[in-house]
Amino acid sequence: MAKANNPRLQAQVTPELKEITDKMLEHVEMSQAQFFERYLPTLFLAIDKEKYLELVQEVYGEKELEKLLK
């Protein structure tokens, strides 16, 4: 259900940005998935905290939202 409401977008980046990103991920010894799991939530909170928390509640439920807010 949540996936239907939030389809994934394919990122279109320049080859230069992709090269920089790949090299930085290698430098910090992380995969893209690890980076997204670790740092993207913080970025989303900085951009629009209210919307991010709304989506966490919608996708994960009330318990995960409460856990995040502690």
Distance bins in CASP14 RR format, pairs under 12 A and 6 or more apart:
PFRMAT RR
TARGET T0000
AUTHOR 0000-0000-0000
RMODE 2
METHOD distances of the structure
MODEL  1
1 58 0 0 0 0 1 0 0 0 0 0 0
1 59 0 0 0 0 1 0 0 0 0 0 0
1 61 0 0 0 0 0 1 0 0 0 0 0
2 8 0 0 0 0 0 1 0 0 0 0 0
2 55 0 0 0 0 1 0 0 0 0 0 0
2 56 0 0 0 0 0 1 0 0 0 0 0
2 57 0 0 0 0 0 1 0 0 0 0 0
2 58 1 0 0 1 0 0 0 0 0 0 0
2 59 1 0 1 0 0 0 0 0 0 0 0
2 60 0 0 0 0 1 0 0 0 0 0 0
2 61 0 0 0 0 1 0 0 0 0 0 0
2 64 0 0 0 0 0 1 0 0 0 0 0
3 58 0 0 0 0 0 1 0 0 0 0 0
3 59 0 0 0 0 1 0 0 0 0 0 0
4 58 0 0 0 0 0 1 0 0 0 0 0
4 59 0 0 0 0 0 1 0 0 0 0 0
5 54 0 0 0 0 0 1 0 0 0 0 0
5 55 0 0 0 0 1 0 0 0 0 0 0
5 58 1 0 0 1 0 0 0 0 0 0 0
5 59 0 0 0 0 1 0 0 0 0 0 0
6 51 0 0 0 0 0 1 0 0 0 0 0
6 54 0 0 0 0 0 1 0 0 0 0 0
6 55 1 0 0 1 0 0 0 0 0 0 0
6 56 0 0 0 0 0 1 0 0 0 0 0
6 58 0 0 0 0 1 0 0 0 0 0 0
6 59 1 0 0 1 0 0 0 0 0 0 0
8 36 0 0 0 0 0 1 0 0 0 0 0
11 17 0 0 0 0 1 0 0 0 0 0 0
11 18 0 0 0 0 1 0 0 0 0 0 0
11 21 0 0 0 0 1 0 0 0 0 0 0
11 32 0 0 0 0 1 0 0 0 0 0 0
11 36 0 0 0 0 0 1 0 0 0 0 0
12 18 0 0 0 0 0 1 0 0 0 0 0
13 19 0 0 0 0 1 0 0 0 0 0 0
13 20 0 0 0 0 1 0 0 0 0 0 0
13 21 1 0 0 1 0 0 0 0 0 0 0
13 22 0 0 0 0 0 1 0 0 0 0 0
13 32 0 0 0 0 0 1 0 0 0 0 0
14 20 0 0 0 0 1 0 0 0 0 0 0
14 21 0 0 0 0 0 1 0 0 0 0 0
15 21 0 0 0 0 0 1 0 0 0 0 0
15 22 0 0 0 0 0 1 0 0 0 0 0
16 22 0 0 0 0 0 1 0 0 0 0 0
16 23 0 0 0 0 0 1 0 0 0 0 0
17 23 0 0 0 0 0 1 0 0 0 0 0
17 24 0 0 0 0 0 1 0 0 0 0 0
18 24 0 0 0 0 0 1 0 0 0 0 0
18 25 0 0 0 0 0 1 0 0 0 0 0
18 32 0 0 0 0 0 1 0 0 0 0 0
19 25 0 0 0 0 0 1 0 0 0 0 0
19 26 0 0 0 0 0 1 0 0 0 0 0
20 26 0 0 0 0 0 1 0 0 0 0 0
20 27 0 0 0 0 0 1 0 0 0 0 0
21 27 0 0 0 0 0 1 0 0 0 0 0
21 28 0 0 0 0 0 1 0 0 0 0 0
21 30 0 0 0 0 0 1 0 0 0 0 0
21 31 0 0 0 0 0 1 0 0 0 0 0
21 32 0 0 0 0 1 0 0 0 0 0 0
21 35 0 0 0 0 1 0 0 0 0 0 0
21 36 0 0 0 0 0 1 0 0 0 0 0
22 28 0 0 0 0 0 1 0 0 0 0 0
22 30 0 0 0 0 0 1 0 0 0 0 0
22 31 0 0 0 0 0 1 0 0 0 0 0
22 32 0 0 0 0 1 0 0 0 0 0 0
22 35 0 0 0 0 0 1 0 0 0 0 0
23 29 0 0 0 0 0 1 0 0 0 0 0
23 30 0 0 0 0 0 1 0 0 0 0 0
24 30 0 0 0 0 1 0 0 0 0 0 0
24 32 0 0 0 0 0 1 0 0 0 0 0
24 35 0 0 0 0 1 0 0 0 0 0 0
24 39 0 0 0 0 0 1 0 0 0 0 0
25 31 1 0 0 1 0 0 0 0 0 0 0
25 32 1 0 0 1 0 0 0 0 0 0 0
25 33 0 0 0 0 0 1 0 0 0 0 0
25 34 0 0 0 0 1 0 0 0 0 0 0
25 35 1 0 0 1 0 0 0 0 0 0 0
25 36 0 0 0 0 0 1 0 0 0 0 0
25 38 0 0 0 0 0 1 0 0 0 0 0
25 39 0 0 0 0 0 1 0 0 0 0 0
26 32 0 0 0 0 0 1 0 0 0 0 0
26 35 0 0 0 0 0 1 0 0 0 0 0
27 35 0 0 0 0 0 1 0 0 0 0 0
28 34 0 0 0 0 1 0 0 0 0 0 0
28 35 1 0 0 1 0 0 0 0 0 0 0
28 38 0 0 0 0 1 0 0 0 0 0 0
28 39 0 0 0 0 0 1 0 0 0 0 0
29 35 0 0 0 0 0 1 0 0 0 0 0
30 36 0 0 0 0 1 0 0 0 0 0 0
30 37 0 0 0 0 1 0 0 0 0 0 0
30 38 1 0 0 1 0 0 0 0 0 0 0
30 39 0 0 0 0 1 0 0 0 0 0 0
31 37 0 0 0 0 1 0 0 0 0 0 0
31 38 0 0 0 0 0 1 0 0 0 0 0
32 38 0 0 0 0 0 1 0 0 0 0 0
32 39 0 0 0 0 0 1 0 0 0 0 0
32 40 0 0 0 0 0 1 0 0 0 0 0
33 39 0 0 0 0 0 1 0 0 0 0 0
33 40 0 0 0 0 0 1 0 0 0 0 0
34 40 0 0 0 0 0 1 0 0 0 0 0
35 41 0 0 0 0 0 1 0 0 0 0 0
35 42 0 0 0 0 0 1 0 0 0 0 0
35 43 0 0 0 0 0 1 0 0 0 0 0
36 42 0 0 0 0 0 1 0 0 0 0 0
36 43 0 0 0 0 1 0 0 0 0 0 0
36 44 0 0 0 0 0 1 0 0 0 0 0
39 45 0 0 0 0 0 1 0 0 0 0 0
39 46 0 0 0 0 0 1 0 0 0 0 0
40 46 0 0 0 0 0 1 0 0 0 0 0
40 47 0 0 0 0 0 1 0 0 0 0 0
40 52 0 0 0 0 1 0 0 0 0 0 0
40 55 0 0 0 0 0 1 0 0 0 0 0
41 47 0 0 0 0 0 1 0 0 0 0 0
41 49 0 0 0 0 0 1 0 0 0 0 0
41 52 1 0 0 1 0 0 0 0 0 0 0
41 53 0 0 0 0 0 1 0 0 0 0 0
41 55 0 0 0 0 0 1 0 0 0 0 0
41 56 0 0 0 0 1 0 0 0 0 0 0
41 59 0 0 0 0 0 1 0 0 0 0 0
41 60 0 0 0 0 0 1 0 0 0 0 0
41 64 0 0 0 0 0 1 0 0 0 0 0
41 68 0 0 0 0 1 0 0 0 0 0 0
42 49 0 0 0 0 0 1 0 0 0 0 0
42 52 0 0 0 0 1 0 0 0 0 0 0
42 68 0 0 0 0 0 1 0 0 0 0 0
43 49 0 0 0 0 0 1 0 0 0 0 0
43 52 0 0 0 0 1 0 0 0 0 0 0
44 50 0 0 0 0 0 1 0 0 0 0 0
44 51 1 0 0 1 0 0 0 0 0 0 0
44 52 1 0 1 0 0 0 0 0 0 0 0
44 53 0 0 0 0 1 0 0 0 0 0 0
44 54 0 0 0 0 0 1 0 0 0 0 0
44 55 0 0 0 0 1 0 0 0 0 0 0
44 56 0 0 0 0 1 0 0 0 0 0 0
44 68 0 0 0 0 0 1 0 0 0 0 0
45 51 0 0 0 0 1 0 0 0 0 0 0
45 52 1 0 1 0 0 0 0 0 0 0 0
45 53 1 0 0 1 0 0 0 0 0 0 0
45 54 0 0 0 0 0 1 0 0 0 0 0
45 55 0 0 0 0 0 1 0 0 0 0 0
45 56 0 0 0 0 1 0 0 0 0 0 0
45 68 0 0 0 0 1 0 0 0 0 0 0
45 69 0 0 0 0 0 1 0 0 0 0 0
46 52 0 0 0 0 1 0 0 0 0 0 0
47 55 0 0 0 0 0 1 0 0 0 0 0
48 54 0 0 0 0 1 0 0 0 0 0 0
48 55 0 0 0 0 1 0 0 0 0 0 0
49 55 0 0 0 0 0 1 0 0 0 0 0
49 56 0 0 0 0 0 1 0 0 0 0 0
49 68 0 0 0 0 0 1 0 0 0 0 0
49 69 0 0 0 0 0 1 0 0 0 0 0
50 56 0 0 0 0 0 1 0 0 0 0 0
50 57 0 0 0 0 0 1 0 0 0 0 0
51 57 0 0 0 0 0 1 0 0 0 0 0
51 58 0 0 0 0 0 1 0 0 0 0 0
52 58 0 0 0 0 0 1 0 0 0 0 0
52 59 0 0 0 0 0 1 0 0 0 0 0
52 60 0 0 0 0 0 1 0 0 0 0 0
52 65 0 0 0 0 0 1 0 0 0 0 0
52 68 0 0 0 0 1 0 0 0 0 0 0
52 69 0 0 0 0 0 1 0 0 0 0 0
53 59 0 0 0 0 0 1 0 0 0 0 0
53 60 0 0 0 0 0 1 0 0 0 0 0
53 61 0 0 0 0 0 1 0 0 0 0 0
53 62 0 0 0 0 0 1 0 0 0 0 0
53 64 0 0 0 0 0 1 0 0 0 0 0
53 65 1 0 0 1 0 0 0 0 0 0 0
53 66 0 0 0 0 0 1 0 0 0 0 0
53 67 0 0 0 0 0 1 0 0 0 0 0
53 68 1 0 0 1 0 0 0 0 0 0 0
53 69 1 0 0 1 0 0 0 0 0 0 0
54 60 0 0 0 0 0 1 0 0 0 0 0
54 61 0 0 0 0 0 1 0 0 0 0 0
54 62 0 0 0 0 0 1 0 0 0 0 0
54 65 0 0 0 0 1 0 0 0 0 0 0
54 68 0 0 0 0 0 1 0 0 0 0 0
55 61 0 0 0 0 0 1 0 0 0 0 0
55 64 0 0 0 0 0 1 0 0 0 0 0
55 65 0 0 0 0 1 0 0 0 0 0 0
55 68 0 0 0 0 0 1 0 0 0 0 0
56 62 0 0 0 0 1 0 0 0 0 0 0
56 63 0 0 0 0 0 1 0 0 0 0 0
56 64 1 0 0 1 0 0 0 0 0 0 0
56 65 1 0 1 0 0 0 0 0 0 0 0
56 66 0 0 0 0 0 1 0 0 0 0 0
56 67 0 0 0 0 1 0 0 0 0 0 0
56 68 1 0 0 1 0 0 0 0 0 0 0
56 69 0 0 0 0 1 0 0 0 0 0 0
57 63 0 0 0 0 1 0 0 0 0 0 0
57 64 1 0 0 1 0 0 0 0 0 0 0
57 65 1 0 1 0 0 0 0 0 0 0 0
57 66 0 0 0 0 1 0 0 0 0 0 0
57 67 0 0 0 0 0 1 0 0 0 0 0
57 68 0 0 0 0 1 0 0 0 0 0 0
57 69 0 0 0 0 0 1 0 0 0 0 0
58 64 0 0 0 0 0 1 0 0 0 0 0
58 65 0 0 0 0 1 0 0 0 0 0 0
59 65 0 0 0 0 1 0 0 0 0 0 0
59 68 0 0 0 0 0 1 0 0 0 0 0
60 66 0 0 0 0 0 1 0 0 0 0 0
60 67 0 0 0 0 1 0 0 0 0 0 0
60 68 0 0 0 0 1 0 0 0 0 0 0
61 67 0 0 0 0 1 0 0 0 0 0 0
61 68 0 0 0 0 0 1 0 0 0 0 0
62 68 0 0 0 0 0 1 0 0 0 0 0
62 69 0 0 0 0 0 1 0 0 0 0 0
63 69 0 0 0 0 0 1 0 0 0 0 0
63 70 0 0 0 0 0 1 0 0 0 0 0
64 70 0 0 0 0 0 1 0 0 0 0 0
END
